[in-house]
């Protein structure tokens, strides 16, 4: 019972004595968090007195763990010592900075400027983890979460990660909304900024030209979320509940938009429907339709966002549709219900958690997106572009950007509330521990035809958009000279053979290798933390579950530009200095993209009966074993969705990483933006086309490695084919 506390306390004490406490100046994945500034014990002896108290909780925890007969009081002491030690570790890190005390009251209490220290390194990391898990082990020993160490430790770890890498950086920039130009707290300027007519104005309802950016954002987000969820559901039903012959191309075409940089889709739409676009030219020559600028504004942004975000809804809903129990539909059929009635009264209600999750994700994505509005917005402003120009525009106003971010956060909270009201407290369990659930019932004819009518034209349109993208990469000048050439690919991906061997001389190779490295590191971490968080939000019952849900979705709700700036402000100074290298990019991607895996996992877990977990626990398995061997295999669709989304978002992200890249780690999207700014559209499109092909290969590899979830004993393809009509 006390073996784990012994290992944790001994490891923490060893790290305190032997491992470097501070990090180096420019950390990378290979160097961080190892440092060269000495150990905590050595530094404490040399005069860094504020590190000396950290030895006390570690020593006391080790003494308690070495007791032969631990009792409940030992667990209480472990909890107190572990959390107090961890709190002190964070407190001293935030109190002492590069130039002395970080707070005026500390200067007044102890004298200015005070002691100085760098960011925490490997020794501090190990000590912090040991103290945190010692505290969690103590809580489990006191009976928290039925004494389940895995559950308590997971809650502690996920909660602390979200606090450090989501809430802390966002809070850092949002606090600037309440400060004036001199850095002093000022409420009046904040109220003035958040109630400005440019945000909430309704002039468009009268004689004015446009409404406020908040109303523009709401209208665009609702339209995009509704259309994306509808398309995602149609694609999922066609893929799993029909005999559609071209399911493989359907899967490819539904995933293509999500693996494309958003501004590339906007550029393709301009090349098709702009005043000099291909489609506009055909319409003018054939029917005399004069080209206009209709693609710029709400319509163009809406089309581009639905193209980009419908695959998100599909990835969430495909697992939900697959998890529907055929036994429920067969029971309704036995009662002589018609197939349309069965779909309306049985199938549709069971889809509600997945539909709500998909709608919410698309809603937030639309609100936070700035690539498409930046390219196609014209005079139609939204909050994301307003925030972007407040941060990087000519008139930089960080407090205004923070105030606009608060407005966007409030809109997201309203979306959460609407989702909860729609779902209520109903149960959506469809997977239990019983035998083969039966055969899938074919869709009603009217529903099937409706799905075809919605999905097939959109697939054709998607194909046309990507045809423009790939054609543009093989011509001299997009929009002017369509002479076939490979010049763009040669500039980006040239490979030369010299006397020293093969040399990657193309200008795109450094950013390509850096991007792939970051994406491969971030994807599994994103999926693991996302699914673990989903498990914690749906299975154990503990206080603070809603707060954990909110914290997990917070970084997803804030625009990427604000997330990038907040990471710079939070992690460019002690106690956590990770800017300038690859680590900050990995951390940003993990906690920026984790909510997709979390929402997909939540929707899937809502269908899995808790009796499966209870049966495993009854047979003597621990919670970790139950999660790994019972629950996780049933979450394969959610795992696939999380891995795919995390990888492609790391490959195509723009807004957050544009502030975090460095000379060594320049991401693909920043390279593409640079080529667009330089007028090298061919190189930009060629690079985008190469990334699309690479990500398609990786997606197919992920799907083959993860595999499919098997819910019955019969082959999946026979379900629909053998179902009675």
C-alpha positions in Angstrom: 0.0 0.0 0.0 2.9 2.4 0.7 5.3 1.3 -2.1 4.1 4.0 -4.4 4.6 6.8 -1.9 8.1 5.5 -1.2 9.1 5.6 -4.8 7.6 9.1 -5.3 9.2 10.6 -2.2 12.6 9.0 -2.9 12.5 10.2 -6.6 11.5 13.7 -5.6 14.3 13.8 -2.9 16.8 12.4 -5.4 15.9 15.1 -8.0 16.2 17.8 -5.3 19.7 16.6 -4.4 21.1 15.6 -7.8 19.3 17.1 -10.8 19.8 20.6 -12.2 17.1 23.0 -10.9 17.1 25.7 -13.6 16.8 25.5 -17.4 19.1 26.7 -20.0 18.6 29.9 -21.9 17.2 28.6 -25.2 15.5 25.2 -24.5 14.7 22.7 -27.2 13.2 19.2 -27.2 16.7 17.6 -26.7 18.0 20.1 -24.1 14.9 21.1 -22.1 14.3 20.7 -19.2 17.9 19.8 -18.4 19.9 22.8 -17.1 23.3 23.7 -15.9 22.7 26.0 -12.9 23.2 23.4 -10.1 20.9 21.4 -8.0 18.3 22.7 -5.6 20.3 21.5 -2.6 23.5 23.0 -3.8 21.8 26.3 -4.7 20.1 26.4 -1.3 23.5 25.9 0.4 25.1 28.6 -1.8 22.5 31.2 -0.8 19.3 30.5 -2.7 17.6 30.1 0.6 14.0 30.0 -0.8 14.6 26.5 -2.2 15.6 25.0 1.2 12.0 24.6 2.5 11.2 22.2 -0.4 13.3 19.5 1.2 11.0 19.3 4.3 7.9 17.9 2.7 9.9 15.4 0.7 11.7 14.1 3.8 8.5 13.9 5.9 6.7 12.1 3.1 9.5 9.6 2.8 9.4 9.0 6.6 5.6 8.4 6.4 6.0 6.1 3.5 8.6 4.0 5.3 6.2 3.2 8.1 5.4 -0.5 8.2 1.7 0.0 9.1 0.3 3.1 7.5 -3.1 4.3 8.8 -5.6 6.9 7.7 -3.6 9.6 9.5 -0.6 8.8 7.2 -2.8 9.4 4.1 -4.0 12.7 5.5 -0.4 13.8 6.2 0.7 12.7 2.7 -2.1 14.8 1.2 -1.2 17.9 3.3 2.5 17.6 2.8 2.3 16.9 -0.9 0.0 19.7 -1.8 1.6 22.2 0.5 5.0 21.4 -1.0 3.6 21.7 -4.5 2.0 25.0 -3.7 5.2 26.3 -2.3 7.1 25.2 -5.4 4.8 27.2 -7.6 4.7 30.2 -5.2 8.5 30.6 -5.0 8.6 30.2 -8.8 6.1 33.0 -9.4 7.4 35.2 -6.6 11.1 35.3 -7.6 11.8 36.4 -11.2 14.7 37.4 -13.4 15.0 40.9 -11.9 13.9 40.3 -8.4 10.5 40.1 -6.7 7.6 39.9 -9.1 5.1 41.8 -6.9 5.2 45.2 -5.3 4.0 43.9 -1.9 7.0 41.6 -1.8 9.3 44.5 -2.5 7.6 46.4 0.3 7.9 43.4 2.7 11.4 42.1 1.9 13.0 45.1 0.2 13.7 45.8 -3.5 15.0 44.4 -5.8 15.2 41.0 -4.1 16.6 37.7 -5.2 16.7 36.6 -8.8 16.3 33.2 -10.6 15.8 31.7 -14.0 13.0 29.4 -15.2 12.5 26.0 -13.6 14.4 23.0 -15.1 14.4 19.2 -14.9 14.9 19.0 -11.1 12.0 21.3 -10.4 9.8 19.3 -12.8 10.5 16.0 -11.1 10.1 17.4 -7.6 6.8 19.0 -8.6 5.4 15.8 -10.2 6.5 13.8 -7.1 4.8 16.3 -4.7 1.6 16.5 -6.8 1.2 12.7 -7.0 2.0 12.3 -3.3 -0.8 14.6 -2.5 -3.1 12.7 -4.9 -2.1 9.4 -3.3 -2.9 10.8 0.1 -6.4 11.9 -1.1 -7.0 8.4 -2.5 -6.0 6.9 0.9 -8.6 9.2 2.5 -11.3 7.7 0.4 -11.6 10.3 -2.4 -13.2 8.8 -5.5 -13.7 5.5 -3.7 -10.0 5.4 -2.9 -9.1 4.9 -6.6 -5.5 6.1 -7.0 -5.6 6.2 -10.8 -8.7 8.4 -10.9 -7.5 10.8 -8.3 -4.0 11.1 -9.8 -5.5 11.6 -13.3 -7.8 14.4 -12.0 -4.8 16.0 -10.3 -2.5 15.7 -13.3 -5.1 16.9 -15.9 -6.3 19.7 -13.7 -2.8 21.0 -13.1 -1.8 20.8 -16.7 -4.9 22.7 -17.7 -4.2 25.3 -15.0 -0.6 25.9 -16.1 -1.0 25.7 -19.9 -4.6 26.9 -20.5 -5.9 29.0 -17.6 -2.6 30.7 -16.7 -1.6 32.0 -20.1 -5.2 33.1 -21.0 -5.6 34.8 -17.6 -2.3 36.6 -18.2 -3.5 38.3 -21.3 -7.1 38.8 -20.2 -6.0 40.7 -17.1 -4.5 43.3 -19.5 -8.1 44.2 -20.5 -8.5 45.7 -17.0 -5.4 47.9 -17.2 -4.9 51.3 -18.7 -1.9 52.6 -20.7 0.2 53.0 -17.6 -0.5 49.4 -16.5 -2.8 50.4 -13.6 -6.1 48.7 -12.9 -9.0 50.6 -14.6 -12.5 49.3 -14.8 -14.1 52.3 -16.8 -11.9 51.8 -19.9 -12.8 48.1 -19.9 -16.5 48.8 -19.7 -16.2 51.4 -22.5 -14.4 48.9 -24.8 -16.7 46.0 -24.2 -19.8 48.0 -24.8 -18.6 49.8 -27.9 -21.0 50.2 -30.8 -18.6 48.5 -33.1 -19.1 45.3 -31.2 -22.9 45.4 -30.4 -24.2 47.9 -32.9 -27.4 47.1 -34.9 -27.1 49.7 -37.6 -27.6 47.0 -40.3 -31.2 46.7 -39.2 -31.9 50.3 -40.0 -30.1 52.5 -42.5 -26.6 51.6 -41.4 -24.1 49.6 -43.4 -23.1 46.9 -41.0 -23.9 45.4 -37.6 -21.3 45.0 -34.8 -18.7 42.4 -35.0 -20.3 40.3 -32.2 -23.6 39.9 -34.1 -21.6 39.2 -37.3 -19.7 36.5 -35.4 -22.8 35.0 -33.9 -24.7 34.8 -37.2 -21.8 33.3 -39.1 -21.0 30.8 -36.3 -24.6 29.6 -36.1 -25.0 29.2 -39.9 -21.6 27.4 -40.2 -22.3 25.1 -37.2 -25.7 24.1 -38.5 -24.6 23.5 -42.0 -21.4 21.7 -40.9 -23.3 19.4 -38.5 -25.9 18.6 -41.2 -23.2 17.7 -43.7 -21.3 15.7 -41.1 -24.3 13.7 -40.2 -25.2 13.0 -43.8 -21.7 11.8 -44.5 -21.6 9.6 -41.4 -25.0 8.0 -42.2 -24.0 7.4 -45.8 -20.6 5.9 -44.7 -22.1 3.5 -42.1 -25.8 3.0 -42.9 -26.1 2.8 -46.7 -24.8 0.7 -49.6 -23.1 3.7 -51.2 -20.5 2.3 -53.7 -18.0 5.1 -53.4 -17.4 5.1 -49.6 -13.6 5.3 -49.9 -13.7 8.5 -52.1 -16.3 9.9 -49.8 -14.1 9.4 -46.8 -11.2 11.1 -48.6 -13.2 14.1 -49.8 -14.7 14.6 -46.3 -11.2 14.7 -44.7 -9.5 16.8 -47.4 -10.6 20.2 -46.1 -9.4 19.6 -42.6 -5.9 18.9 -43.8 -5.7 22.1 -45.8 -4.4 25.5 -44.5 -7.6 27.6 -44.3 -6.3 30.5 -46.4 -5.6 28.1 -49.2 -9.3 27.2 -49.4 -10.1 30.9 -49.4 -7.6 31.4 -52.2 -9.1 28.6 -54.2 -12.6 30.1 -53.8 -11.2 33.4 -55.1 -9.6 31.6 -58.1 -13.0 30.0 -58.8 -15.5 32.8 -58.1 -13.5 36.0 -58.0 -13.9 38.6 -60.7 -11.1 36.9 -62.6 -12.0 33.4 -61.4 -12.4 30.4 -63.6 -16.1 29.9 -62.9 -16.9 33.6 -63.2 -15.2 33.6 -66.6 -17.2 30.6 -67.8 -20.5 32.2 -66.6 -19.6 35.5 -68.3 -18.6 34.0 -71.6 -21.6 31.5 -71.7 -24.5 33.4 -70.1 -23.2 37.0 -70.0 -23.2 37.1 -66.2 -21.0 40.0 -65.1 -18.5 39.0 -62.5 -19.0 40.6 -59.1 -17.3 40.5 -55.6 -20.1 38.4 -54.1 -17.5 35.9 -52.8 -16.2 38.5 -50.4 -18.2 38.9 -47.2 -20.6 36.6 -45.3 -21.3 34.3 -48.2 -17.7 33.6 -49.0 -16.6 33.1 -45.4 -19.6 30.8 -44.8 -18.7 28.6 -47.8 -15.0 28.4 -46.8 -15.8 27.6 -43.1 -18.3 24.9 -44.0 -15.7 23.4 -46.3 -13.2 23.5 -43.4 -15.3 22.5 -40.5 -17.8 19.9 -41.8 -15.1 17.2 -41.5 -14.8 18.0 -37.8 -18.5 17.2 -37.4 -18.0 14.0 -39.5 -15.1 12.8 -37.4 -17.2 13.2 -34.2 -20.5 11.8 -35.6 -19.1 8.8 -37.4 -18.2 7.2 -34.1 -21.6 8.1 -32.6 -23.5 6.6 -35.6 -21.4 3.5 -35.4 -22.2 3.1 -31.7 -25.9 3.1 -32.1 -27.3 -0.3 -30.9 -29.2 -2.1 -33.7 -31.1 -4.0 -30.9 -33.1 -0.9 -30.1 -34.2 -0.4 -33.7 -35.0 -4.1 -34.1 -37.2 -3.9 -31.0 -39.1 -1.0 -32.5 -39.5 -2.9 -35.8 -40.8 -5.9 -33.8 -43.5 -3.6 -32.6 -44.5 -2.9 -36.2 -43.0 0.6 -36.3 -42.1 1.9 -39.8 -38.5 2.7 -40.6 -39.1 6.4 -40.8 -40.9 6.3 -37.4 -38.0 4.3 -36.0 -35.5 6.8 -37.2 -37.5 9.7 -35.8 -38.3 8.2 -32.4 -35.3 5.9 -31.7 -32.2 6.7 -33.9 -32.5 10.5 -33.9 -32.8 11.0 -30.1 -29.7 8.7 -29.6 -27.8 11.0 -31.9 -28.3 14.0 -29.7 -25.1 14.0 -27.7 -23.0 13.6 -30.8 -25.0 16.3 -32.7 -24.6 18.7 -29.7 -20.8 18.0 -29.5 -20.3 18.4 -33.2 -22.4 21.6 -33.3 -20.5 23.1 -30.3 -17.1 22.3 -31.9 -18.1 23.8 -35.2 -19.6 26.9 -33.5 -16.4 27.5 -31.5 -14.2 26.8 -34.6 -16.2 29.4 -36.6 -15.9 32.0 -33.9 -12.1 31.5 -33.4 -11.3 31.2 -37.1 -9.5 34.2 -38.6 -7.8 32.7 -41.7 -11.0 32.6 -43.8 -12.4 35.9 -42.7 -9.0 37.5 -43.3 -8.9 36.3 -46.9 -12.6 36.6 -47.8 -14.0 39.0 -45.2 -14.0 42.2 -47.2 -16.1 44.6 -45.2 -17.6 41.9 -43.1 -15.7 42.0 -39.8 -15.8 39.3 -37.1 -14.3 39.2 -33.6 -11.3 37.1 -34.6 -10.0 39.5 -37.3 -10.8 42.4 -35.0 -8.6 40.8 -32.3 -5.9 40.0 -34.8 -5.5 43.5 -36.0 -5.7 44.8 -32.4 -2.7 42.6 -31.6 -0.5 43.0 -34.7 -2.1 46.0 -36.5 -0.6 49.4 -36.9 -2.5 50.7 -33.8 -1.6 47.9 -31.4 -4.0 47.8 -28.4 -3.5 44.7 -26.3 -6.2 45.7 -23.8 -8.7 46.1 -26.6 -7.8 42.6 -27.9 -8.2 41.2 -24.4 -11.7 42.9 -24.1 -12.8 41.4 -27.4 -11.5 38.0 -26.3 -13.7 38.3 -23.2 -16.7 38.9 -25.5 -15.8 35.8 -27.5 -15.5 33.8 -24.4 -18.9 34.9 -23.2 -20.4 33.8 -26.6 -18.7 30.4 -26.1 -20.2 30.0 -22.6 -23.6 30.7 -24.1 -23.0 27.9 -26.5 -22.2 25.5 -23.6 -25.4 26.5 -21.9 -27.5 25.9 -24.9 -25.9 22.5 -25.4 -26.6 21.5 -21.8 -30.2 22.6 -22.0 -30.8 20.6 -25.1 -29.2 17.4 -23.7 -30.6 17.8 -20.2 -30.0 14.8 -17.9 -31.2 12.2 -20.4 -29.3 8.9 -20.8 -27.9 8.0 -24.2 -26.4 4.6 -23.4 -26.5 2.1 -26.3 -23.5 -0.1 -25.7 -23.7 -2.6 -22.9 -22.1 -5.8 -21.8 -24.6 -8.1 -23.5 -23.9 -10.1 -26.6 -24.1 -9.2 -30.3 -26.5 -6.3 -30.5 -27.9 -7.3 -33.9 -27.8 -6.0 -37.5 -28.0 -2.4 -38.6 -31.3 -1.4 -40.1 -31.1 0.4 -43.5 -32.0 4.0 -43.5 -35.5 5.0 -44.5 -35.7 5.8 -48.2 -36.6 9.4 -47.6 -33.7 9.9 -45.2 -31.3 8.1 -47.5 -32.2 10.3 -50.5 -32.0 13.4 -48.3 -28.5 12.4 -47.3 -27.5 11.9 -50.9 -29.1 15.2 -51.9 -27.1 17.0 -49.3 -23.7 15.2 -49.5 -23.2 14.4 -53.1 -23.4 18.0 -54.5 -21.1 19.1 -51.7 -18.6 16.4 -52.6 -18.6 17.5 -56.2 -18.0 21.1 -55.1 -15.2 20.0 -52.8 -13.6 18.1 -55.6 -13.7 21.2 -57.8 -12.1 23.3 -55.1 -9.2 20.9 -54.7 -8.8 20.5 -58.5 -8.1 24.2 -58.6 -5.6 23.9 -55.8 -3.7 21.0 -57.4 -3.9 22.5 -60.9 -2.5 25.8 -59.5 0.6 24.0 -58.2 1.5 22.8 -61.7 1.2 26.1 -63.7 3.4 29.2 -64.0 1.2 31.8 -62.6 -2.2 31.1 -61.0 -4.9 33.3 -62.7 -2.6 34.6 -65.5 -0.5 31.9 -67.1 -1.6 28.3 -67.0 1.4 26.8 -68.8 2.3 23.5 -67.2 5.5 23.6 -65.1 7.2 22.0 -62.1 9.1 25.2 -61.2 7.1 25.8 -58.0 7.9 22.3 -56.7 11.6 22.7 -57.7 11.9 25.9 -55.7 10.3 24.4 -52.6 11.6 20.8 -52.7 14.8 20.8 -54.7 17.1 17.9 -53.8 20.7 18.0 -55.1 23.5 15.4 -55.2 26.9 16.8 -54.2 30.2 15.3 -53.4 29.2 15.2 -49.8 25.9 13.3 -50.6 22.3 14.3 -51.1 21.5 17.8 -50.1 17.9 19.1 -49.5 18.4 22.6 -51.0 14.7 23.5 -51.5 13.6 26.5 -49.5 10.7 24.6 -47.9 12.6 21.7 -46.5 13.6 23.2 -43.1 10.0 24.2 -42.3 8.7 20.9 -43.6 11.0 18.8 -41.3 10.3 21.0 -38.3 6.5 20.8 -38.9 6.4 17.0 -39.2 8.6 16.6 -36.1 6.3 18.9 -34.0 3.1 17.2 -35.4 4.3 13.7 -34.7 5.2 14.7 -31.1 2.0 16.6 -30.4 -0.6 14.2 -31.9 -0.3 11.2 -29.5 0.0 13.5 -26.5 -3.1 15.4 -27.6 -5.1 12.2 -28.0 -4.0 10.7 -24.7 -4.8 13.8 -22.6 -8.1 14.4 -24.5 -9.5 10.9 -24.1 -8.3 10.7 -20.5 -10.1 14.0 -19.8 -13.2 12.7 -21.5 -13.1 9.6 -19.3 -12.8 11.7 -16.1 -15.7 13.9 -17.2 -18.1 11.0 -17.9 -17.2 8.2 -15.4 -16.2 9.3 -11.9 -18.3 11.7 -9.9 -16.3 14.4 -8.2 -16.6 18.1 -7.3 -15.3 20.4 -9.9 -16.1 18.3 -13.0 -17.9 21.2 -14.8 -14.9 23.5 -14.0 -12.6 20.9 -15.5 -14.8 20.8 -18.6 -14.7 24.6 -18.9 -11.0 24.7 -18.5 -10.4 22.1 -21.1 -12.5 24.0 -23.7 -11.1 27.4 -22.8 -8.1 27.5 -25.1 -10.3 26.2 -27.9 -12.7 29.1 -27.4 -10.1 31.8 -27.5 -8.8 32.8 -30.9 -5.4 31.4 -31.9 -3.8 34.8 -32.1 -4.7 35.5 -28.5 -3.5 32.1 -27.5 -0.1 32.8 -29.2 0.3 36.1 -27.6 -0.7 34.8 -24.2 1.9 32.0 -24.4 4.6 34.6 -25.2 3.6 36.7 -22.2 3.3 33.7 -19.8 6.2 31.5 -20.8 8.9 34.0 -21.8 9.8 34.7 -18.1 10.2 32.5 -15.0 9.0 30.2 -13.6 8.3 28.4 -17.0 10.6 29.6 -19.8 10.0 27.5 -22.9 9.8 30.1 -25.7 12.2 30.1 -28.6 12.2 26.3 -29.1 10.0 23.4 -30.1 8.6 22.6 -26.7 6.3 25.7 -26.6 4.9 24.7 -30.0 4.2 21.1 -28.8 2.5 22.4 -25.6 0.5 24.9 -27.6 -0.8 22.3 -30.0 -1.6 19.8 -27.3 -3.8 22.0 -25.3 -5.2 23.9 -28.2 -6.4 20.8 -30.0 -7.2 18.5 -27.0 -10.9 19.6 -26.8 -11.7 17.8 -30.1 -10.5 14.5 -28.8 -12.2 15.2 -25.5 -15.6 16.0 -27.1 -15.3 13.0 -29.4 -14.5 10.8 -26.4 -17.3 12.3 -24.4 -19.9 11.6 -27.1 -18.6 8.0 -27.5 -18.5 7.4 -23.7 -22.1 8.6 -23.4 -23.2 5.5 -25.3 -21.1 3.0 -23.4 -22.9 1.4 -20.4 -21.0 1.9 -17.1 -21.8 -1.7 -16.3 -18.8 -2.7 -18.5 -16.5 -0.8 -16.1 -18.3 -2.2 -13.1 -18.0 -5.7 -14.4 -14.2 -5.3 -14.9 -13.8 -3.8 -11.4 -15.9 -6.6 -9.9 -13.5 -9.1 -11.4 -10.6 -7.5 -9.6 -9.2 -5.3 -12.3 -7.9 -1.8 -11.4 -9.2 1.3 -12.9 -6.1 1.7 -15.1 -6.5 -1.8 -16.4 -10.2 -1.3 -17.0 -9.6 1.9 -18.9 -6.9 0.3 -21.1 -8.5 -3.0 -21.8 -12.2 -2.4 -21.7 -13.0 1.3 -22.4 -10.2 2.3 -24.7 -10.9 -0.4 -27.4 -14.5 0.9 -27.6 -13.1 4.4 -28.1 -11.2 3.7 -31.3 -13.3 6.0 -33.4 -12.7 8.8 -30.9 -9.0 7.9 -30.7 -8.8 8.0 -34.5 -10.6 11.3 -34.7 -8.3 12.8 -32.0 -5.1 11.6 -33.6 -6.1 12.8 -37.1 -7.3 16.2 -35.9 -4.3 16.8 -33.7 -1.8 15.8 -36.4 -3.4 17.9 -39.2 -4.0 20.9 -37.0 -0.4 20.9 -36.0 0.5 20.7 -39.7 -1.9 23.5 -40.8 -2.2 25.8 -37.8 -1.6 29.5 -38.4 -3.0 31.9 -35.9 -1.4 30.6 -32.7 2.0 29.6 -33.9 2.7 32.7 -36.0 3.9 34.3 -32.7 5.7 31.2 -31.4 7.9 30.1 -34.3 11.7 30.6 -34.3 14.5 30.5 -36.8 15.1 26.8 -36.0 11.4 25.8 -35.9 9.7 27.7 -38.7 6.3 26.0 -39.3 4.9 25.2 -42.8 2.0 27.6 -42.5 4.3 30.6 -41.7 6.5 29.7 -44.6 3.4 29.6 -46.9 2.2 33.0 -45.6 5.7 34.4 -46.4 5.5 33.1 -49.9 2.0 34.6 -50.3 3.2 38.0 -49.0 6.1 37.8 -51.5 3.6 37.1 -54.4 4.9 33.5 -54.9 1.5 32.0 -55.1 2.7 29.0 -57.1 5.2 28.0 -54.4 2.6 28.5 -51.7 0.0 26.3 -53.5 2.6 23.7 -54.4 3.7 23.4 -50.7 0.1 23.2 -49.7 -0.6 20.4 -52.2 2.5 18.5 -50.9 1.2 18.8 -47.3 -2.2 17.5 -48.3 -0.7 14.4 -49.9 1.5 13.8 -46.9 -1.4 14.2 -44.4 -3.6 11.8 -46.5 -0.9 9.2 -46.2 -0.6 9.7 -42.4 -4.4 9.6 -41.9 -4.6 6.3 -43.7 -1.7 5.0 -41.6 -3.4 6.1 -38.4 -6.7 4.5 -39.3 -4.9 1.2 -40.2 -2.9 1.2 -36.9 -5.8 2.1 -34.6 -8.2 -0.2 -36.4 -12.0 -0.3 -36.2 -14.2 -0.9 -33.2 -16.0 -4.3 -33.4 -19.4 -4.2 -31.6 -20.7 -7.5 -32.8 -19.7 -11.0 -34.0 -20.7 -10.4 -37.6 -18.7 -8.6 -40.3 -19.4 -4.9 -40.5 -20.2 -5.0 -44.2 -22.9 -7.6 -43.8 -24.8 -5.5 -41.4 -26.6 -3.3 -43.9 -26.6 -5.8 -46.7 -28.3 -8.5 -44.7 -30.7 -6.2 -42.9 -34.4 -6.8 -43.7 -36.1 -4.3 -46.0 
